[in-house]
């Protein structure tokens, strides 16, 4: 990843990729785009975006990120549904960090037309 590319792993610059979602200039059009933008929000420490894109019924009251966490890459392993034609979707991914990785199958739903993160399960556990 260059300093100009988006943390989500796509080749677009951050401002044209996940940055526009973080800034509120656009909404993620698919569950996978939302998942990528949430990963980028973890990289950038954007707690407000993470809470804003969390389903109201599962959203925590607050979120504290570990300032020492260094995310190093994202790999999308599978995606089911989650397009403009669906109400739900799943994205299975591996997010690497210094010292390990997180493997999750995340569930997403549309609320008032916008994709939100519901919850996830950890296939390796």
C-alpha positions, 0 to 999 in steps of 0.5 A: 500500500502506498501512502496515497492508496486506500487502506482497504486494498483497492488501487484508488486513492483514499479520498476517491475510495473509502474516504468519501464514505468516511466524510459522508459524501457518499454511502457504500453501495454494497455490503462489500464496499461497506466492509472495506470502508469499515476496515479503512475506518479501523486503520484510520481510527474513525470511531464515529464512522464505525458507530454510524455504520453499525446496525442500531440493534447491535451497536455498542454504546461506545467503542474504544480502539487500541491505539497500538493496533497496526492493521497491515492488510485486508483480503476478501475471501467470499461475499454473498448477496449484498448488492443493490438488489439485496436486503442482506449480505455477508462478507468473509475476510481476513484482516491482518495486523502486526502479529496476527490476523482476524478471520471473520464472516460479517453480516450486513443489512440495509436500514433505510436504504443504507448498508450497516454492519450487524455482527460477525462470526469467527470461522477459525474458533 
